[in-house]
């Protein structure tokens, strides 16, 4: 465990000593790498993430979706409007509480899943990493998220 005592270290301000920079750069590079695969199915990366959740949990409320994706409603609302405009999702009022907005896949949204099945394999080929490395990378990213969301 690292010490969290306040000390001055000039090297701490050097770019190559930052943990955040390769993480940020890698995240951007991964999103760019997804683009060609997602263009084929006419989705942005953020839209793809929403669809991944809906393909697993059709009929989720917007608040739960935001929590799963770590997105606030200000970011999520325009994203959902675009997906609705593409005919992939429909937003409806909750049956028990009309203030709750529920999301459902349309038939077109359900059909898109079949085409999207090619995306993960395409990315795996592009990354060309061992499965164990990818599992460990995912685990470490989840650990960082958990620590920072406390």
Secondary structure, DSSP 4 states (H G I P E B T S, - for coil): ---------GGGGSGGG-HHHHHHHHHHHHHHHHHHHHHHTT--HHHHHHHHHHHHSSSEEHHHHHHHHT--HHHHHHHHHHHHHTTSEEEEE-SS-TTSEEEEE-HHHHHHHHHHHHHHHHHHHHH---HHHHHHHHHHHHHHHHHHT-
